[in-house]
């Protein structure tokens, strides 16, 4: 294997190996290096880089975080004693709260420390509900079960923090519009009058009627939301569920569904509006008339006036809803997520890297120092925390 390792790895990175050859190479690289003749000359691995690990990560992208963490811990435990000695390559560091692609030459003395007094806790379930009469209600743990009653609808908060709308018998009134908004560092879930459930990420809002019409169910989203749309019929006809998506103050697109699970990311500071379908089917229509139909596992991307269809990274798209960060993206994109969840401002110094790709997973339940420490261990970036400002440098 050693004499052909370099050629095989090159073919591996070019997707030019049979499944059997690929499995053989990965087995040797990760698990069987200890069986090699330790006195034989090591092959030249100078050209191996993080692409090999990215390929291995892709093979496990459908694992749950727990399965993935256990699998990668096992691989690392077998590989680190023998393989990393002879390989100038990126290694996978496993930590209790996640994993990141690292370079072994930069794994020492790159951790910064911060006192508990200065550290920042993760976000939590918090939001503001604006009723149709303009009243605003802060949704927090101190609020009782019944939030409000208006237009014949009871609004309650369950023990897990979910807001629920339920029509009161014989108390129908004219429907008004409510808006639920999450701040930076907040998230919330709401069950709409039709039984559909919407999860809102940080810095997001959803506007919806207290009772849907008999022809269509229409809501308006800004920021990011994950939708579990209930199937509903009216006189034998399926009622469409329509999401008008606002990016900033500008209408971006409209998503029409019948009953499905999907995620929409439309933050003002993101260059692309992404709609990711997990289940069912949806039609995405841009404001200029462009349209695409999504199937499960597909994603639409609206950028610079162009609407495109591609294969989705579903795990990454809904990681926030599952309480995780999944970073398979550049540093600045990852830090936008961090900024929204921890309610911080990210400031880039001139020396900050422009193009640094990350690969990793972490729990959103950890303090900000843990997240920044893991990213900093790449050896390519340094962070300094000053109050609610994160200073980024090389």
C-alpha positions in Angstrom: 0.0 0.0 0.0 2.8 2.4 0.9 4.4 2.4 -2.5 1.1 3.3 -4.2 -0.3 5.5 -1.5 0.4 8.9 -3.1 -1.1 7.8 -6.4 -4.2 6.3 -4.7 -4.7 9.4 -2.6 -4.5 11.6 -5.8 -7.1 9.4 -7.5 -9.2 9.5 -4.3 -9.3 13.2 -4.3 -10.3 13.2 -8.0 -13.1 10.7 -7.4 -11.3 8.2 -9.5 -11.4 5.1 -7.2 -13.8 2.3 -7.2 -15.9 1.9 -4.0 -13.7 -1.1 -3.0 -10.4 0.9 -3.6 -11.8 3.9 -1.7 -12.8 1.7 1.3 -9.4 0.1 1.2 -7.6 3.4 1.2 -9.7 4.9 4.0 -9.3 1.8 6.1 -5.5 1.9 5.7 -5.2 5.6 6.2 -7.4 5.7 9.4 -7.3 2.4 11.0 -4.6 0.1 9.7 -1.5 2.2 9.8 -0.3 0.4 12.9 0.1 -2.8 10.9 2.6 -1.2 8.5 6.3 -1.8 8.7 7.4 1.1 10.9 11.0 0.7 9.7 10.1 1.2 6.1 10.4 4.6 4.5 7.3 6.8 4.9 5.6 7.8 1.7 5.6 11.5 0.7 2.4 12.9 2.1 3.2 16.6 1.7 0.5 17.0 -0.9 -2.3 15.6 1.4 -4.5 18.4 2.8 -7.8 18.9 4.4 -9.6 17.8 1.2 -9.1 14.2 2.3 -10.8 14.9 5.6 -13.6 16.8 3.9 -14.3 13.8 1.8 -14.5 11.6 4.9 -16.7 14.1 6.6 -19.1 14.0 3.6 -19.4 10.3 3.9 -20.7 10.8 7.5 -22.9 13.8 6.9 -26.1 11.9 7.4 -25.0 10.7 10.8 -26.5 12.3 13.9 -24.0 14.5 15.8 -23.6 11.9 18.5 -23.0 9.1 15.9 -20.6 11.3 14.0 -18.7 12.4 17.1 -18.3 8.8 18.3 -17.2 7.6 14.8 -14.7 10.3 14.4 -13.3 9.9 17.9 -12.7 6.2 17.1 -11.0 7.1 13.8 -8.8 9.7 15.5 -7.9 7.4 18.3 -6.6 4.9 15.8 -4.9 7.3 13.5 -3.2 9.8 15.8 -0.5 7.4 17.1 0.8 6.2 13.8 -0.5 8.3 10.9 0.1 11.9 12.1 3.7 11.2 12.8 4.5 10.8 9.1 1.8 13.0 7.6 2.0 16.8 7.3 -1.7 16.9 6.9 -4.8 18.4 8.6 -6.0 16.2 11.4 -9.5 16.1 13.0 -9.5 17.2 16.6 -12.3 15.7 18.6 -13.7 17.6 21.5 -16.7 16.9 23.8 -18.8 19.5 22.2 -17.8 19.1 18.6 -15.1 18.6 16.1 -13.0 20.8 13.7 -10.5 20.3 11.0 -7.1 21.4 12.3 -3.5 21.5 11.2 -1.3 19.6 13.6 1.5 22.2 13.2 -0.8 24.8 14.8 -2.4 22.8 17.6 -0.2 24.1 20.4 -0.7 27.2 22.5 -3.5 28.5 20.3 -6.2 28.5 23.0 -7.3 31.8 24.5 -8.8 31.9 28.0 -11.5 34.1 29.3 -12.9 34.5 32.8 -16.4 33.2 33.5 -17.4 36.8 34.4 -16.6 38.0 30.9 -17.8 34.9 28.9 -21.1 35.1 27.0 -23.8 32.5 27.5 -25.6 31.0 24.4 -28.9 32.2 23.2 -32.2 31.0 24.6 -36.0 30.9 24.0 -37.0 34.5 24.0 -39.2 36.6 21.8 -41.7 39.5 21.7 -45.3 38.9 20.5 -47.1 41.9 19.1 -50.9 41.5 19.1 -53.3 43.0 16.5 -54.1 45.9 18.8 -50.5 46.9 19.1 -49.8 45.5 22.5 -46.4 43.8 23.0 -45.9 40.8 25.2 -42.4 39.7 26.3 -42.3 35.9 26.0 -40.0 34.6 28.8 -40.0 31.9 31.4 -41.8 34.1 33.9 -44.9 34.4 31.7 -47.9 32.2 32.7 -49.6 29.6 30.6 -52.2 31.9 29.1 -50.6 34.7 27.1 -53.7 36.5 25.7 -57.2 36.1 24.2 -58.2 38.1 21.2 -60.7 37.7 18.4 -62.0 34.5 19.8 -58.6 32.9 19.9 -56.7 31.8 23.0 -52.9 32.2 22.9 -51.0 29.9 25.3 -47.4 29.1 26.1 -46.6 25.4 26.8 -44.0 24.1 29.3 -41.4 23.8 26.5 -42.0 27.4 25.5 -44.0 26.9 22.4 -46.7 29.5 21.6 -50.0 28.0 20.5 -53.2 29.4 19.0 -56.5 27.7 19.6 -60.0 28.9 18.6 -62.4 29.2 21.5 -65.8 27.6 20.8 -68.6 30.1 20.0 -66.2 33.1 20.3 -65.3 33.7 16.7 -64.2 37.3 15.9 -62.7 39.2 13.1 -59.1 37.9 12.5 -56.2 40.2 13.2 -52.5 39.9 12.6 -49.9 38.9 15.2 -46.1 39.2 14.8 -43.6 37.2 16.8 -40.0 38.5 16.7 -36.9 37.0 18.1 -33.9 39.2 19.1 -30.2 38.4 18.6 -29.6 35.6 21.0 -33.2 34.4 20.9 -35.3 31.6 19.3 -38.9 30.6 19.5 -41.5 28.2 18.2 -45.1 28.9 17.4 -48.1 26.6 16.5 -50.3 28.6 14.1 -54.1 28.4 14.1 -54.1 25.6 11.4 -51.7 23.4 13.5 -48.6 24.2 11.4 -45.5 24.7 13.5 -42.8 27.3 12.8 -39.4 27.5 14.5 -37.8 30.9 14.4 -34.0 31.4 14.6 -32.4 34.5 16.1 -33.1 38.0 14.7 -36.2 36.7 12.8 -39.9 37.5 12.7 -43.1 35.9 11.5 -46.4 37.8 10.8 -49.6 35.7 10.6 -53.4 36.0 11.1 -55.1 34.8 14.2 -57.4 32.8 11.9 -56.6 31.8 8.3 -59.0 32.5 5.4 -60.9 29.7 3.6 -58.9 30.2 0.4 -55.2 30.3 1.5 -52.9 30.4 4.6 -50.5 33.3 4.2 -47.7 34.3 6.5 -44.7 36.7 6.2 -41.1 35.7 7.3 -38.0 37.7 7.7 -34.7 36.2 9.0 -34.8 32.4 9.3 -37.6 29.9 10.0 -38.2 26.2 9.8 -41.7 25.2 8.8 -43.7 22.0 9.5 -46.9 22.7 7.5 -50.1 20.9 8.5 -52.2 19.4 5.7 -55.5 21.2 5.6 -58.5 20.9 3.3 -61.5 23.2 2.7 -64.5 21.6 0.9 -62.4 18.9 -0.5 -59.6 21.2 -1.7 -56.2 21.4 -0.1 -55.5 24.9 1.3 -52.1 26.2 0.1 -49.7 27.6 2.6 -47.9 30.6 1.3 -44.8 32.2 2.9 -43.9 35.7 1.7 -40.2 36.2 2.3 -38.8 39.6 3.2 -35.0 40.2 3.1 -34.4 43.4 5.0 -37.3 45.6 3.9 -37.5 44.1 0.3 -39.8 41.3 -0.8 -37.5 38.6 -2.0 -39.6 35.5 -2.9 -42.8 33.6 -2.2 -42.9 29.9 -1.2 -46.1 28.0 -1.8 -46.7 24.5 -0.2 -49.5 22.2 0.6 -48.0 20.2 3.5 -44.3 19.8 4.0 -41.2 20.5 6.1 -38.7 23.2 4.9 -36.3 25.9 6.0 -35.9 29.4 4.7 -32.9 31.5 5.4 -33.4 35.2 4.3 -31.2 37.3 6.6 -30.5 40.8 5.4 -26.7 40.3 6.0 -26.6 37.1 3.9 -25.9 37.3 0.2 -28.2 34.4 -0.7 -31.8 33.6 0.2 -31.9 29.8 0.7 -35.0 27.6 0.8 -34.2 23.9 1.7 -36.8 21.2 1.4 -36.8 18.3 3.8 -40.2 16.7 3.1 -43.0 17.2 0.6 -42.8 19.7 -2.3 -42.7 23.5 -2.6 -42.8 26.1 -5.3 -40.4 29.0 -4.9 -41.1 32.1 -6.9 -38.8 35.1 -7.0 -40.3 38.6 -7.0 -39.4 39.0 -10.7 -41.4 35.9 -11.7 -38.6 33.2 -11.8 -39.9 29.9 -10.4 -38.5 26.5 -9.3 -40.1 23.4 -7.9 -38.2 21.7 -5.0 -38.1 18.0 -4.2 -36.9 16.7 -0.8 -33.1 17.1 -0.5 -33.0 20.1 -2.9 -32.3 23.8 -2.2 -33.1 27.0 -4.1 -30.7 29.9 -3.9 -31.7 33.4 -4.8 -28.7 35.7 -5.3 -28.3 38.9 -7.3 -31.6 38.4 -9.0 -30.9 34.8 -10.1 -32.9 31.8 -8.7 -31.0 28.5 -8.9 -31.7 24.9 -7.9 -29.1 22.6 -6.3 -28.6 19.6 -4.0 -29.1 20.6 -0.4 -26.8 20.2 2.6 -29.9 19.5 4.8 -27.9 18.8 8.0 -26.3 22.2 7.7 -29.5 24.0 6.8 -31.5 22.9 9.8 -28.6 22.6 12.3 -29.8 25.6 14.2 -33.2 24.1 14.7 -31.5 21.0 16.2 -29.4 23.1 18.6 -26.2 22.8 16.6 -23.7 24.8 14.6 -22.5 23.0 11.5 -19.7 24.8 9.8 -19.0 23.7 6.2 -18.4 27.2 5.0 -16.0 30.1 5.1 -15.1 31.9 8.4 -17.1 35.0 7.8 -20.3 33.1 7.1 -19.8 31.0 10.2 -19.2 34.1 12.4 -22.4 35.7 11.1 -24.2 32.7 12.7 -22.2 33.1 15.9 -23.0 36.9 16.0 -26.7 36.3 15.8 -26.8 33.6 18.4 -24.6 35.2 21.0 -25.7 38.8 20.2 -22.3 40.1 19.5 -20.7 42.4 17.0 -17.8 40.9 14.9 -15.0 43.3 14.0 -12.4 42.3 11.5 -8.9 43.7 11.7 -6.9 44.2 8.5 -4.9 41.0 9.1 -8.1 38.9 9.4 -8.2 36.0 6.9 -10.4 36.6 3.9 -10.9 33.0 2.7 -10.7 30.5 5.6 -12.8 27.4 5.1 -14.1 25.6 8.2 -15.4 22.1 8.7 -16.9 21.1 12.0 -19.8 20.8 14.3 -20.5 22.2 17.8 -23.5 22.5 20.2 -25.3 25.8 20.3 -25.6 25.3 24.0 -22.0 26.2 24.8 -20.6 29.5 25.8 -19.1 31.7 23.1 -15.5 31.0 24.3 -15.8 27.3 23.5 -16.9 28.0 19.9 -14.2 30.6 19.3 -11.6 28.3 20.9 -12.4 25.5 18.5 -12.3 27.8 15.4 -9.0 29.4 16.7 -7.4 26.0 16.9 -7.2 26.0 13.1 -4.1 28.1 13.6 -5.2 30.5 11.0 -7.3 33.0 13.0 -7.2 34.7 16.4 -10.1 36.1 18.5 -10.3 38.6 21.3 -13.5 39.2 23.2 -14.2 42.7 24.4 -17.6 42.9 26.0 -20.0 42.0 23.2 -17.5 42.6 20.5 -15.4 39.8 18.9 -12.2 41.1 17.4 -10.9 38.9 14.5 -7.2 38.9 13.4 -4.7 36.5 11.8 
